[in-house]
Amino acid sequence: MQLCVDLALHQLAGMDQPPPDTMGETFERLAQAGELDPALALALKKAVGFRNLAVHSYAAIDWAIVHAIAIAIATGHLDDFARFARTLTN
């Protein structure tokens, strides 16, 4: 997820956009600029939210929920990352 944020920030910088206030806002800005599908931007923003929870609140994490999210990503959202990569290369 961090790599996606870094790439999105690089894309925004190349567009002479000011840096976003949050990691999730990075994807919103790309969508607002017409560079990223809004639905994909929302999915990536949600992934950032989960990443932040896992990184900053790991002591209080319910591992059953983490497992359920991992299964959901592996079975239905893994393509979000590939779609994001394709968007940046177009």
mmCIF file as gemmi writes it, N, C-alpha and C atoms, coordinates in Angstrom:
data_model
loop_
_atom_site.group_PDB
_atom_site.id
_atom_site.type_symbol
_atom_site.label_atom_id
_atom_site.label_alt_id
_atom_site.label_comp_id
_atom_site.label_asym_id
_atom_site.label_entity_id
_atom_site.label_seq_id
_atom_site.pdbx_PDB_ins_code
_atom_site.Cartn_x
_atom_site.Cartn_y
_atom_site.Cartn_z
_atom_site.occupancy
_atom_site.B_iso_or_equiv
_atom_site.pdbx_formal_charge
_atom_site.auth_seq_id
_atom_site.auth_asym_id
_atom_site.pdbx_PDB_model_num
ATOM 1 N N . MET Axp A 1 ? 0.82 -1.184 0 1 0 ? 1 A 1
ATOM 2 C CA . MET Axp A 1 ? 0 0 0 1 0 ? 1 A 1
ATOM 3 C C . MET Axp A 1 ? 0.866 1.25 0 1 0 ? 1 A 1
ATOM 4 N N . GLN Axp A 2 ? 1.944 1.177 0.772 1 0 ? 2 A 1
ATOM 5 C CA . GLN Axp A 2 ? 2.831 2.335 0.838 1 0 ? 2 A 1
ATOM 6 C C . GLN Axp A 2 ? 3.396 2.666 -0.543 1 0 ? 2 A 1
ATOM 7 N N . LEU Axp A 3 ? 3.722 1.654 -1.315 1 0 ? 3 A 1
ATOM 8 C CA . LEU Axp A 3 ? 4.25 1.884 -2.656 1 0 ? 3 A 1
ATOM 9 C C . LEU Axp A 3 ? 3.21 2.577 -3.539 1 0 ? 3 A 1
ATOM 10 N N . CYS Axp A 4 ? 1.948 2.195 -3.421 1 0 ? 4 A 1
ATOM 11 C CA . CYS Axp A 4 ? 0.886 2.852 -4.191 1 0 ? 4 A 1
ATOM 12 C C . CYS Axp A 4 ? 0.781 4.327 -3.815 1 0 ? 4 A 1
ATOM 13 N N . VAL Axp A 5 ? 0.869 4.619 -2.532 1 0 ? 5 A 1
ATOM 14 C CA . VAL Axp A 5 ? 0.82 6.011 -2.086 1 0 ? 5 A 1
ATOM 15 C C . VAL Axp A 5 ? 2.008 6.784 -2.651 1 0 ? 5 A 1
ATOM 16 N N . ASP Axp A 6 ? 3.193 6.185 -2.566 1 0 ? 6 A 1
ATOM 17 C CA . ASP Axp A 6 ? 4.389 6.854 -3.086 1 0 ? 6 A 1
ATOM 18 C C . ASP Axp A 6 ? 4.267 7.144 -4.577 1 0 ? 6 A 1
ATOM 19 N N . LEU Axp A 7 ? 3.77 6.18 -5.328 1 0 ? 7 A 1
ATOM 20 C CA . LEU Axp A 7 ? 3.586 6.378 -6.767 1 0 ? 7 A 1
ATOM 21 C C . LEU Axp A 7 ? 2.542 7.453 -7.057 1 0 ? 7 A 1
ATOM 22 N N . ALA Axp A 8 ? 1.473 7.447 -6.289 1 0 ? 8 A 1
ATOM 23 C CA . ALA Axp A 8 ? 0.429 8.462 -6.467 1 0 ? 8 A 1
ATOM 24 C C . ALA Axp A 8 ? 0.965 9.857 -6.141 1 0 ? 8 A 1
ATOM 25 N N . LEU Axp A 9 ? 1.765 9.959 -5.096 1 0 ? 9 A 1
ATOM 26 C CA . LEU Axp A 9 ? 2.37 11.252 -4.752 1 0 ? 9 A 1
ATOM 27 C C . LEU Axp A 9 ? 3.298 11.729 -5.868 1 0 ? 9 A 1
ATOM 28 N N . HIS Axp A 10 ? 4.043 10.802 -6.439 1 0 ? 10 A 1
ATOM 29 C CA . HIS Axp A 10 ? 4.925 11.144 -7.553 1 0 ? 10 A 1
ATOM 30 C C . HIS Axp A 10 ? 4.109 11.653 -8.738 1 0 ? 10 A 1
ATOM 31 N N . GLN Axp A 11 ? 3.012 10.992 -9.017 1 0 ? 11 A 1
ATOM 32 C CA . GLN Axp A 11 ? 2.127 11.401 -10.11 1 0 ? 11 A 1
ATOM 33 C C . GLN Axp A 11 ? 1.589 12.812 -9.857 1 0 ? 11 A 1
ATOM 34 N N . LEU Axp A 12 ? 1.14 13.074 -8.638 1 0 ? 12 A 1
ATOM 35 C CA . LEU Axp A 12 ? 0.632 14.406 -8.302 1 0 ? 12 A 1
ATOM 36 C C . LEU Axp A 12 ? 1.715 15.466 -8.434 1 0 ? 12 A 1
ATOM 37 N N . ALA Axp A 13 ? 2.906 15.144 -7.997 1 0 ? 13 A 1
ATOM 38 C CA . ALA Axp A 13 ? 4.006 16.106 -8.09 1 0 ? 13 A 1
ATOM 39 C C . ALA Axp A 13 ? 4.306 16.451 -9.547 1 0 ? 13 A 1
ATOM 40 N N . GLY Axp A 14 ? 4.22 15.453 -10.417 1 0 ? 14 A 1
ATOM 41 C CA . GLY Axp A 14 ? 4.438 15.689 -11.84 1 0 ? 14 A 1
ATOM 42 C C . GLY Axp A 14 ? 3.359 16.544 -12.474 1 0 ? 14 A 1
ATOM 43 N N . MET Axp A 15 ? 2.231 16.647 -11.793 1 0 ? 15 A 1
ATOM 44 C CA . MET Axp A 15 ? 1.115 17.456 -12.275 1 0 ? 15 A 1
ATOM 45 C C . MET Axp A 15 ? 1.133 18.83 -11.616 1 0 ? 15 A 1
ATOM 46 N N . ASP Axp A 16 ? 2.204 19.131 -10.892 1 0 ? 16 A 1
ATOM 47 C CA . ASP Axp A 16 ? 2.327 20.397 -10.152 1 0 ? 16 A 1
ATOM 48 C C . ASP Axp A 16 ? 1.186 20.619 -9.176 1 0 ? 16 A 1
ATOM 49 N N . GLN Axp A 17 ? 0.761 19.545 -8.534 1 0 ? 17 A 1
ATOM 50 C CA . GLN Axp A 17 ? -0.285 19.613 -7.516 1 0 ? 17 A 1
ATOM 51 C C . GLN Axp A 17 ? 0.364 19.748 -6.142 1 0 ? 17 A 1
ATOM 52 N N . PRO Axp A 18 ? -0.259 20.467 -5.227 1 0 ? 18 A 1
ATOM 53 C CA . PRO Axp A 18 ? 0.289 20.533 -3.869 1 0 ? 18 A 1
ATOM 54 C C . PRO Axp A 18 ? 0.154 19.176 -3.186 1 0 ? 18 A 1
ATOM 55 N N . PRO Axp A 19 ? 1.004 18.891 -2.23 1 0 ? 19 A 1
ATOM 56 C CA . PRO Axp A 19 ? 0.909 17.597 -1.546 1 0 ? 19 A 1
ATOM 57 C C . PRO Axp A 19 ? -0.395 17.487 -0.76 1 0 ? 19 A 1
ATOM 58 N N . PRO Axp A 20 ? -0.983 16.3 -0.727 1 0 ? 20 A 1
ATOM 59 C CA . PRO Axp A 20 ? -2.221 16.102 0.031 1 0 ? 20 A 1
ATOM 60 C C . PRO Axp A 20 ? -1.943 16.108 1.527 1 0 ? 20 A 1
ATOM 61 N N . ASP Axp A 21 ? -2.988 16.309 2.3 1 0 ? 21 A 1
ATOM 62 C CA . ASP Axp A 21 ? -2.864 16.32 3.763 1 0 ? 21 A 1
ATOM 63 C C . ASP Axp A 21 ? -2.819 14.913 4.347 1 0 ? 21 A 1
ATOM 64 N N . THR Axp A 22 ? -3.417 13.954 3.653 1 0 ? 22 A 1
ATOM 65 C CA . THR Axp A 22 ? -3.451 12.573 4.152 1 0 ? 22 A 1
ATOM 66 C C . THR Axp A 22 ? -3.098 11.618 3.017 1 0 ? 22 A 1
ATOM 67 N N . MET Axp A 23 ? -2.757 10.399 3.405 1 0 ? 23 A 1
ATOM 68 C CA . MET Axp A 23 ? -2.441 9.385 2.398 1 0 ? 23 A 1
ATOM 69 C C . MET Axp A 23 ? -3.671 9.075 1.543 1 0 ? 23 A 1
ATOM 70 N N . GLY Axp A 24 ? -4.824 8.982 2.164 1 0 ? 24 A 1
ATOM 71 C CA . GLY Axp A 24 ? -6.051 8.686 1.425 1 0 ? 24 A 1
ATOM 72 C C . GLY Axp A 24 ? -6.422 9.79 0.448 1 0 ? 24 A 1
ATOM 73 N N . GLU Axp A 25 ? -6.123 11.011 0.832 1 0 ? 25 A 1
ATOM 74 C CA . GLU Axp A 25 ? -6.43 12.154 -0.035 1 0 ? 25 A 1
ATOM 75 C C . GLU Axp A 25 ? -5.622 12.105 -1.334 1 0 ? 25 A 1
ATOM 76 N N . THR Axp A 26 ? -4.505 11.435 -1.31 1 0 ? 26 A 1
ATOM 77 C CA . THR Axp A 26 ? -3.672 11.289 -2.505 1 0 ? 26 A 1
ATOM 78 C C . THR Axp A 26 ? -4.494 10.71 -3.65 1 0 ? 26 A 1
ATOM 79 N N . PHE Axp A 27 ? -5.24 9.665 -3.364 1 0 ? 27 A 1
ATOM 80 C CA . PHE Axp A 27 ? -6.035 9.005 -4.401 1 0 ? 27 A 1
ATOM 81 C C . PHE Axp A 27 ? -7.24 9.848 -4.795 1 0 ? 27 A 1
ATOM 82 N N . GLU Axp A 28 ? -7.821 10.568 -3.825 1 0 ? 28 A 1
ATOM 83 C CA . GLU Axp A 28 ? -8.938 11.464 -4.134 1 0 ? 28 A 1
ATOM 84 C C . GLU Axp A 28 ? -8.498 12.538 -5.125 1 0 ? 28 A 1
ATOM 85 N N . ARG Axp A 29 ? -7.313 13.089 -4.901 1 0 ? 29 A 1
ATOM 86 C CA . ARG Axp A 29 ? -6.806 14.146 -5.792 1 0 ? 29 A 1
ATOM 87 C C . ARG Axp A 29 ? -6.577 13.621 -7.206 1 0 ? 29 A 1
ATOM 88 N N . LEU Axp A 30 ? -6.052 12.413 -7.321 1 0 ? 30 A 1
ATOM 89 C CA . LEU Axp A 30 ? -5.863 11.842 -8.659 1 0 ? 30 A 1
ATOM 90 C C . LEU Axp A 30 ? -7.203 11.641 -9.344 1 0 ? 30 A 1
ATOM 91 N N . ALA Axp A 31 ? -8.207 11.219 -8.587 1 0 ? 31 A 1
ATOM 92 C CA . ALA Axp A 31 ? -9.55 11.046 -9.166 1 0 ? 31 A 1
ATOM 93 C C . ALA Axp A 31 ? -10.127 12.392 -9.582 1 0 ? 31 A 1
ATOM 94 N N . GLN Axp A 32 ? -9.967 13.41 -8.764 1 0 ? 32 A 1
ATOM 95 C CA . GLN Axp A 32 ? -10.478 14.745 -9.093 1 0 ? 32 A 1
ATOM 96 C C . GLN Axp A 32 ? -9.812 15.305 -10.344 1 0 ? 32 A 1
ATOM 97 N N . ALA Axp A 33 ? -8.553 14.941 -10.56 1 0 ? 33 A 1
ATOM 98 C CA . ALA Axp A 33 ? -7.816 15.403 -11.738 1 0 ? 33 A 1
ATOM 99 C C . ALA Axp A 33 ? -8.141 14.568 -12.975 1 0 ? 33 A 1
ATOM 100 N N . GLY Axp A 34 ? -8.984 13.545 -12.824 1 0 ? 34 A 1
ATOM 101 C CA . GLY Axp A 34 ? -9.344 12.696 -13.949 1 0 ? 34 A 1
ATOM 102 C C . GLY Axp A 34 ? -8.279 11.667 -14.287 1 0 ? 34 A 1
ATOM 103 N N . GLU Axp A 35 ? -7.329 11.459 -13.384 1 0 ? 35 A 1
ATOM 104 C CA . GLU Axp A 35 ? -6.235 10.523 -13.615 1 0 ? 35 A 1
ATOM 105 C C . GLU Axp A 35 ? -6.516 9.13 -13.047 1 0 ? 35 A 1
ATOM 106 N N . LEU Axp A 36 ? -7.557 9.007 -12.245 1 0 ? 36 A 1
ATOM 107 C CA . LEU Axp A 36 ? -7.854 7.74 -11.577 1 0 ? 36 A 1
ATOM 108 C C . LEU Axp A 36 ? -9.36 7.582 -11.469 1 0 ? 36 A 1
ATOM 109 N N . ASP Axp A 37 ? -9.838 6.39 -11.76 1 0 ? 37 A 1
ATOM 110 C CA . ASP Axp A 37 ? -11.256 6.088 -11.639 1 0 ? 37 A 1
ATOM 111 C C . ASP Axp A 37 ? -11.705 6.339 -10.197 1 0 ? 37 A 1
ATOM 112 N N . PRO Axp A 38 ? -12.795 7.079 -9.984 1 0 ? 38 A 1
ATOM 113 C CA . PRO Axp A 38 ? -13.24 7.389 -8.625 1 0 ? 38 A 1
ATOM 114 C C . PRO Axp A 38 ? -13.5 6.149 -7.759 1 0 ? 38 A 1
ATOM 115 N N . ALA Axp A 39 ? -14.033 5.088 -8.344 1 0 ? 39 A 1
ATOM 116 C CA . ALA Axp A 39 ? -14.282 3.864 -7.565 1 0 ? 39 A 1
ATOM 117 C C . ALA Axp A 39 ? -12.966 3.232 -7.119 1 0 ? 39 A 1
ATOM 118 N N . LEU Axp A 40 ? -11.974 3.243 -7.986 1 0 ? 40 A 1
ATOM 119 C CA . LEU Axp A 40 ? -10.662 2.715 -7.62 1 0 ? 40 A 1
ATOM 120 C C . LEU Axp A 40 ? -10.013 3.602 -6.563 1 0 ? 40 A 1
ATOM 121 N N . ALA Axp A 41 ? -10.165 4.905 -6.69 1 0 ? 41 A 1
ATOM 122 C CA . ALA Axp A 41 ? -9.627 5.829 -5.692 1 0 ? 41 A 1
ATOM 123 C C . ALA Axp A 41 ? -10.227 5.529 -4.314 1 0 ? 41 A 1
ATOM 124 N N . LEU Axp A 42 ? -11.522 5.275 -4.275 1 0 ? 42 A 1
ATOM 125 C CA . LEU Axp A 42 ? -12.177 4.961 -3.003 1 0 ? 42 A 1
ATOM 126 C C . LEU Axp A 42 ? -11.659 3.641 -2.432 1 0 ? 42 A 1
ATOM 127 N N . ALA Axp A 43 ? -11.501 2.636 -3.283 1 0 ? 43 A 1
ATOM 128 C CA . ALA Axp A 43 ? -10.984 1.347 -2.807 1 0 ? 43 A 1
ATOM 129 C C . ALA Axp A 43 ? -9.576 1.499 -2.242 1 0 ? 43 A 1
ATOM 130 N N . LEU Axp A 44 ? -8.734 2.272 -2.909 1 0 ? 44 A 1
ATOM 131 C CA . LEU Axp A 44 ? -7.367 2.478 -2.43 1 0 ? 44 A 1
ATOM 132 C C . LEU Axp A 44 ? -7.356 3.314 -1.152 1 0 ? 44 A 1
ATOM 133 N N . LYS Axp A 45 ? -8.263 4.272 -1.057 1 0 ? 45 A 1
ATOM 134 C CA . LYS Axp A 45 ? -8.366 5.07 0.17 1 0 ? 45 A 1
ATOM 135 C C . LYS Axp A 45 ? -8.754 4.172 1.348 1 0 ? 45 A 1
ATOM 136 N N . LYS Axp A 46 ? -9.676 3.244 1.126 1 0 ? 46 A 1
ATOM 137 C CA . LYS Axp A 46 ? -10.068 2.313 2.184 1 0 ? 46 A 1
ATOM 138 C C . LYS Axp A 46 ? -8.89 1.419 2.584 1 0 ? 46 A 1
ATOM 139 N N . ALA Axp A 47 ? -8.107 1.008 1.593 1 0 ? 47 A 1
ATOM 140 C CA . ALA Axp A 47 ? -6.934 0.186 1.888 1 0 ? 47 A 1
ATOM 141 C C . ALA Axp A 47 ? -5.929 0.963 2.737 1 0 ? 47 A 1
ATOM 142 N N . VAL Axp A 48 ? -5.786 2.253 2.452 1 0 ? 48 A 1
ATOM 143 C CA . VAL Axp A 48 ? -4.912 3.102 3.269 1 0 ? 48 A 1
ATOM 144 C C . VAL Axp A 48 ? -5.441 3.172 4.697 1 0 ? 48 A 1
ATOM 145 N N . GLY Axp A 49 ? -6.749 3.272 4.84 1 0 ? 49 A 1
ATOM 146 C CA . GLY Axp A 49 ? -7.343 3.308 6.181 1 0 ? 49 A 1
ATOM 147 C C . GLY Axp A 49 ? -7.027 2.045 6.964 1 0 ? 49 A 1
ATOM 148 N N . PHE Axp A 50 ? -7.125 0.907 6.299 1 0 ? 50 A 1
ATOM 149 C CA . PHE Axp A 50 ? -6.791 -0.351 6.967 1 0 ? 50 A 1
ATOM 150 C C . PHE Axp A 50 ? -5.305 -0.404 7.293 1 0 ? 50 A 1
ATOM 151 N N . ARG Axp A 51 ? -4.469 0.048 6.373 1 0 ? 51 A 1
ATOM 152 C CA . ARG Axp A 51 ? -3.026 0.089 6.612 1 0 ? 51 A 1
ATOM 153 C C . ARG Axp A 51 ? -2.712 0.94 7.831 1 0 ? 51 A 1
ATOM 154 N N . ASN Axp A 52 ? -3.351 2.088 7.929 1 0 ? 52 A 1
ATOM 155 C CA . ASN Axp A 52 ? -3.105 2.974 9.069 1 0 ? 52 A 1
ATOM 156 C C . ASN Axp A 52 ? -3.531 2.331 10.384 1 0 ? 52 A 1
ATOM 157 N N . LEU Axp A 53 ? -4.657 1.66 10.364 1 0 ? 53 A 1
ATOM 158 C CA . LEU Axp A 53 ? -5.117 0.958 11.558 1 0 ? 53 A 1
ATOM 159 C C . LEU Axp A 53 ? -4.126 -0.122 11.961 1 0 ? 53 A 1
ATOM 160 N N . ALA Axp A 54 ? -3.678 -0.895 10.98 1 0 ? 54 A 1
ATOM 161 C CA . ALA Axp A 54 ? -2.746 -1.984 11.266 1 0 ? 54 A 1
ATOM 162 C C . ALA Axp A 54 ? -1.409 -1.465 11.785 1 0 ? 54 A 1
ATOM 163 N N . VAL Axp A 55 ? -0.943 -0.36 11.237 1 0 ? 55 A 1
ATOM 164 C CA . VAL Axp A 55 ? 0.361 0.182 11.634 1 0 ? 55 A 1
ATOM 165 C C . VAL Axp A 55 ? 0.297 0.893 12.987 1 0 ? 55 A 1
ATOM 166 N N . HIS Axp A 56 ? -0.767 1.635 13.209 1 0 ? 56 A 1
ATOM 167 C CA . HIS Axp A 56 ? -0.819 2.486 14.394 1 0 ? 56 A 1
ATOM 168 C C . HIS Axp A 56 ? -1.58 1.893 15.57 1 0 ? 56 A 1
ATOM 169 N N . SER Axp A 57 ? -2.395 0.881 15.325 1 0 ? 57 A 1
ATOM 170 C CA . SER Axp A 57 ? -3.191 0.298 16.401 1 0 ? 57 A 1
ATOM 171 C C . SER Axp A 57 ? -3.017 -1.213 16.473 1 0 ? 57 A 1
ATOM 172 N N . TYR Axp A 58 ? -1.842 -1.68 16.106 1 0 ? 58 A 1
ATOM 173 C CA . TYR Axp A 58 ? -1.626 -3.126 16.013 1 0 ? 58 A 1
ATOM 174 C C . TYR Axp A 58 ? -1.856 -3.857 17.325 1 0 ? 58 A 1
ATOM 175 N N . ALA Axp A 59 ? -1.664 -3.178 18.456 1 0 ? 59 A 1
ATOM 176 C CA . ALA Axp A 59 ? -1.848 -3.845 19.749 1 0 ? 59 A 1
ATOM 177 C C . ALA Axp A 59 ? -3.318 -4.171 20.016 1 0 ? 59 A 1
ATOM 178 N N . ALA Axp A 60 ? -4.205 -3.423 19.386 1 0 ? 60 A 1
ATOM 179 C CA . ALA Axp A 60 ? -5.634 -3.609 19.633 1 0 ? 60 A 1
ATOM 180 C C . ALA Axp A 60 ? -6.349 -4.289 18.46 1 0 ? 60 A 1
ATOM 181 N N . ILE Axp A 61 ? -5.599 -4.848 17.543 1 0 ? 61 A 1
ATOM 182 C CA . ILE Axp A 61 ? -6.203 -5.437 16.347 1 0 ? 61 A 1
ATOM 183 C C . ILE Axp A 61 ? -6.881 -6.761 16.668 1 0 ? 61 A 1
ATOM 184 N N . ASP Axp A 62 ? -8.044 -6.929 16.102 1 0 ? 62 A 1
ATOM 185 C CA . ASP Axp A 62 ? -8.762 -8.207 16.159 1 0 ? 62 A 1
ATOM 186 C C . ASP Axp A 62 ? -8.279 -9.015 14.952 1 0 ? 62 A 1
ATOM 187 N N . TRP Axp A 63 ? -7.46 -10.02 15.199 1 0 ? 63 A 1
ATOM 188 C CA . TRP Axp A 63 ? -6.832 -10.764 14.111 1 0 ? 63 A 1
ATOM 189 C C . TRP Axp A 63 ? -7.83 -11.525 13.257 1 0 ? 63 A 1
ATOM 190 N N . ALA Axp A 64 ? -8.993 -11.819 13.772 1 0 ? 64 A 1
ATOM 191 C CA . ALA Axp A 64 ? -10.031 -12.46 12.956 1 0 ? 64 A 1
ATOM 192 C C . ALA Axp A 64 ? -10.502 -11.48 11.871 1 0 ? 64 A 1
ATOM 193 N N . ILE Axp A 65 ? -10.591 -10.208 12.223 1 0 ? 65 A 1
ATOM 194 C CA . ILE Axp A 65 ? -10.977 -9.19 11.237 1 0 ? 65 A 1
ATOM 195 C C . ILE Axp A 65 ? -9.869 -9.025 10.198 1 0 ? 65 A 1
ATOM 196 N N . VAL Axp A 66 ? -8.62 -8.996 10.646 1 0 ? 66 A 1
ATOM 197 C CA . VAL Axp A 66 ? -7.492 -8.887 9.71 1 0 ? 66 A 1
ATOM 198 C C . VAL Axp A 66 ? -7.519 -10.058 8.725 1 0 ? 66 A 1
ATOM 199 N N . HIS Axp A 67 ? -7.756 -11.236 9.231 1 0 ? 67 A 1
ATOM 200 C CA . HIS Axp A 67 ? -7.822 -12.414 8.365 1 0 ? 67 A 1
ATOM 201 C C . HIS Axp A 67 ? -8.955 -12.276 7.357 1 0 ? 67 A 1
ATOM 202 N N . ALA Axp A 68 ? -10.105 -11.822 7.801 1 0 ? 68 A 1
ATOM 203 C CA . ALA Axp A 68 ? -11.248 -11.654 6.895 1 0 ? 68 A 1
ATOM 204 C C . ALA Axp A 68 ? -10.937 -10.617 5.813 1 0 ? 68 A 1
ATOM 205 N N . ILE Axp A 69 ? -10.276 -9.539 6.186 1 0 ? 69 A 1
ATOM 206 C CA . ILE Axp A 69 ? -9.904 -8.514 5.204 1 0 ? 69 A 1
ATOM 207 C C . ILE Axp A 69 ? -8.887 -9.074 4.216 1 0 ? 69 A 1
ATOM 208 N N . ALA Axp A 70 ? -7.911 -9.814 4.712 1 0 ? 70 A 1
ATOM 209 C CA . ALA Axp A 70 ? -6.902 -10.409 3.826 1 0 ? 70 A 1
ATOM 210 C C . ALA Axp A 70 ? -7.54 -11.358 2.82 1 0 ? 70 A 1
ATOM 211 N N . ILE Axp A 71 ? -8.488 -12.155 3.275 1 0 ? 71 A 1
ATOM 212 C CA . ILE Axp A 71 ? -9.197 -13.063 2.369 1 0 ? 71 A 1
ATOM 213 C C . ILE Axp A 71 ? -10.002 -12.26 1.343 1 0 ? 71 A 1
ATOM 214 N N . ALA Axp A 72 ? -10.662 -11.201 1.779 1 0 ? 72 A 1
ATOM 215 C CA . ALA Axp A 72 ? -11.442 -10.368 0.859 1 0 ? 72 A 1
ATOM 216 C C . ALA Axp A 72 ? -10.543 -9.727 -0.191 1 0 ? 72 A 1
ATOM 217 N N . ILE Axp A 73 ? -9.374 -9.266 0.213 1 0 ? 73 A 1
ATOM 218 C CA . ILE Axp A 73 ? -8.445 -8.663 -0.746 1 0 ? 73 A 1
ATOM 219 C C . ILE Axp A 73 ? -7.961 -9.72 -1.733 1 0 ? 73 A 1
ATOM 220 N N . ALA Axp A 74 ? -7.567 -10.862 -1.22 1 0 ? 74 A 1
ATOM 221 C CA . ALA Axp A 74 ? -7.017 -11.917 -2.073 1 0 ? 74 A 1
ATOM 222 C C . ALA Axp A 74 ? -8.05 -12.464 -3.045 1 0 ? 74 A 1
ATOM 223 N N . THR Axp A 75 ? -9.318 -12.459 -2.66 1 0 ? 75 A 1
ATOM 224 C CA . THR Axp A 75 ? -10.342 -13.053 -3.52 1 0 ? 75 A 1
ATOM 225 C C . THR Axp A 75 ? -11.122 -12.033 -4.348 1 0 ? 75 A 1
ATOM 226 N N . GLY Axp A 76 ? -11.014 -10.757 -4.014 1 0 ? 76 A 1
ATOM 227 C CA . GLY Axp A 76 ? -11.837 -9.819 -4.758 1 0 ? 76 A 1
ATOM 228 C C . GLY Axp A 76 ? -11.243 -8.457 -5.04 1 0 ? 76 A 1
ATOM 229 N N . HIS Axp A 77 ? -10.126 -8.122 -4.426 1 0 ? 77 A 1
ATOM 230 C CA . HIS Axp A 77 ? -9.613 -6.766 -4.594 1 0 ? 77 A 1
ATOM 231 C C . HIS Axp A 77 ? -8.148 -6.696 -4.993 1 0 ? 77 A 1
ATOM 232 N N . LEU Axp A 78 ? -7.523 -7.824 -5.208 1 0 ? 78 A 1
ATOM 233 C CA . LEU Axp A 78 ? -6.117 -7.82 -5.59 1 0 ? 78 A 1
ATOM 234 C C . LEU Axp A 78 ? -5.919 -7.084 -6.911 1 0 ? 78 A 1
ATOM 235 N N . ASP Axp A 79 ? -6.907 -7.163 -7.772 1 0 ? 79 A 1
ATOM 236 C CA . ASP Axp A 79 ? -6.82 -6.483 -9.066 1 0 ? 79 A 1
ATOM 237 C C . ASP Axp A 79 ? -6.802 -4.959 -8.923 1 0 ? 79 A 1
ATOM 238 N N . ASP Axp A 80 ? -7.242 -4.417 -7.783 1 0 ? 80 A 1
ATOM 239 C CA . ASP Axp A 80 ? -7.196 -2.969 -7.584 1 0 ? 80 A 1
ATOM 240 C C . ASP Axp A 80 ? -5.77 -2.454 -7.754 1 0 ? 80 A 1
ATOM 241 N N . PHE Axp A 81 ? -4.81 -3.207 -7.253 1 0 ? 81 A 1
ATOM 242 C CA . PHE Axp A 81 ? -3.415 -2.784 -7.349 1 0 ? 81 A 1
ATOM 243 C C . PHE Axp A 81 ? -2.924 -2.842 -8.8 1 0 ? 81 A 1
ATOM 244 N N . ALA Axp A 82 ? -3.338 -3.867 -9.525 1 0 ? 82 A 1
ATOM 245 C CA . ALA Axp A 82 ? -2.964 -3.967 -10.938 1 0 ? 82 A 1
ATOM 246 C C . ALA Axp A 82 ? -3.624 -2.859 -11.748 1 0 ? 82 A 1
ATOM 247 N N . ARG Axp A 83 ? -4.876 -2.555 -11.456 1 0 ? 83 A 1
ATOM 248 C CA . ARG Axp A 83 ? -5.566 -1.453 -12.154 1 0 ? 83 A 1
ATOM 249 C C . ARG Axp A 83 ? -4.879 -0.126 -11.879 1 0 ? 83 A 1
ATOM 250 N N . PHE Axp A 84 ? -4.454 0.079 -10.645 1 0 ? 84 A 1
ATOM 251 C CA . PHE Axp A 84 ? -3.746 1.308 -10.287 1 0 ? 84 A 1
ATOM 252 C C . PHE Axp A 84 ? -2.441 1.397 -11.072 1 0 ? 84 A 1
ATOM 253 N N . ALA Axp A 85 ? -1.695 0.312 -11.141 1 0 ? 85 A 1
ATOM 254 C CA . ALA Axp A 85 ? -0.424 0.306 -11.881 1 0 ? 85 A 1
ATOM 255 C C . ALA Axp A 85 ? -0.666 0.599 -13.369 1 0 ? 85 A 1
ATOM 256 N N . ARG Axp A 86 ? -1.704 -0.009 -13.941 1 0 ? 86 A 1
ATOM 257 C CA . ARG Axp A 86 ? -2.022 0.255 -15.355 1 0 ? 86 A 1
ATOM 258 C C . ARG Axp A 86 ? -2.392 1.704 -15.569 1 0 ? 86 A 1
ATOM 259 N N . THR Axp A 87 ? -3.096 2.308 -14.611 1 0 ? 87 A 1
ATOM 260 C CA . THR Axp A 87 ? -3.488 3.713 -14.728 1 0 ? 87 A 1
ATOM 261 C C . THR Axp A 87 ? -2.257 4.603 -14.8 1 0 ? 87 A 1
ATOM 262 N N . LEU Axp A 88 ? -1.258 4.294 -13.991 1 0 ? 88 A 1
ATOM 263 C CA . LEU Axp A 88 ? -0.063 5.128 -13.977 1 0 ? 88 A 1
ATOM 264 C C . LEU Axp A 88 ? 0.785 4.986 -15.227 1 0 ? 88 A 1
ATOM 265 N N . THR Axp A 89 ? 0.677 3.848 -15.897 1 0 ? 89 A 1
ATOM 266 C CA . THR Axp A 89 ? 1.505 3.631 -17.082 1 0 ? 89 A 1
ATOM 267 C C . THR Axp A 89 ? 0.83 4.08 -18.363 1 0 ? 89 A 1
ATOM 268 N N . ASN Axp A 90 ? -0.414 4.511 -18.289 1 0 ? 90 A 1
ATOM 269 C CA . ASN Axp A 90 ? -1.121 4.974 -19.488 1 0 ? 90 A 1
ATOM 270 C C . ASN Axp A 90 ? -0.872 6.441 -19.724 1 0 ? 90 A 1
